[in-house]
Every structure is written in C-alpha cells, then in structure tokens.
Amino acid sequence: MEIPHLLVHNPNDNVGVVVIEGLKAGTDMFCVVTADDSTFRLHAKADVPIGHKIALKDLRAGDTVVKYGEDVGRIVGDVEKGGHVHTHNMKTKRW
C-alpha cells in the first residue's frame, strides 16, 4: 500500500493538506480523499512543509479556499495547481 503525501477531506475541497515531512517540488504525490477513500496523483510545484496546503486546481485572487467542504479563506495571490497555499497567498475572511 502506498503512503499518501496529501490528504483531501471532502470531494468539494480545492486544497489538500501535506501529511509527510520534507515534501519537495517535483514530487508526484499520491493523494487520498478521506471522505470516500478515492485516490489521485498531483505534481507538487514547490517544497511544502507538513501541515500546509496545496492547491488542487489553479486558484486566482478572490477565489474561496475550500477545506473540509467549508470556506476557510480567500486567495490573495494566484496559485497554480500543485502550488503552496499559505499566509503568503491566502487570508482568512474572519478579519
């Protein structure tokens, strides 16, 4: 059984969470959707620390970030599919 690099909690999510240490740009990630145990592959565009998010599709400034099937923030700087999503390009809508 292959060990996942990325977990996606809900099929409607547009980001996944890195679940391994030391994910490097260029990695062909094995990704698992926990809601239904489906799998897919995605190419990492950047080095991304464990616990940080990766875009599952191209995201543009103003787009809503969906994780756990919920709105968790908005994109403030474009992110390509497979790119790192964090405080440099995503902000919460709480404040």
QUIGILIN-V597730 format. One record per backbone hydrogen bond with DSSP energy under -0.5 kcal/mol. CO is the residue of the C=O (numbers start at 1). NH is the residue of the N-H. E is the energy in kcal/mol with one decimal. If there is no record, write none. Layout:
# QUIGILIN-V597730
co: <CO CO>
nh: <NH NH>
e: <E E>
This chain:
# QUIGILIN-V597730
co: <5 5 6 7 8 10 14 14 16 17 18 20 23 24 27 27 29 29 30 30 31 32 32 33 33 33 38 40 42 42 44 48 49 52 53 54 55 59 60 63 64 65 65 65 66 66 67 70 70 73 74 75 79 80 82 82 83 84 85 86 86 89 89 91>
nh: <19 20 32 17 34 13 56 57 54 7 51 23 48 27 29 44 31 42 5 6 40 8 34 36 37 38 33 31 29 44 26 23 52 18 85 16 82 79 63 75 66 67 72 73 14 15 70 67 72 65 91 62 59 83 45 46 55 86 53 89 90 76 77 74>
e: <-2.7 -0.5 -2.1 -3.0 -2.7 -2.2 -2.7 -0.6 -2.1 -2.6 -2.7 -0.6 -1.5 -1.8 -1.2 -2.7 -0.6 -1.6 -2.9 -1.5 -1.9 -2.8 -0.7 -0.9 -1.8 -0.6 -2.9 -2.9 -2.8 -0.5 -3.2 -0.8 -1.8 -2.7 -2.7 -2.1 -2.8 -3.0 -2.8 -2.7 -0.5 -0.5 -2.9 -0.8 -1.9 -1.0 -2.0 -2.3 -0.6 -2.9 -2.6 -3.4 -3.2 -2.7 -2.8 -0.6 -2.5 -0.6 -1.3 -2.0 -1.4 -2.4 -1.2 -3.0>
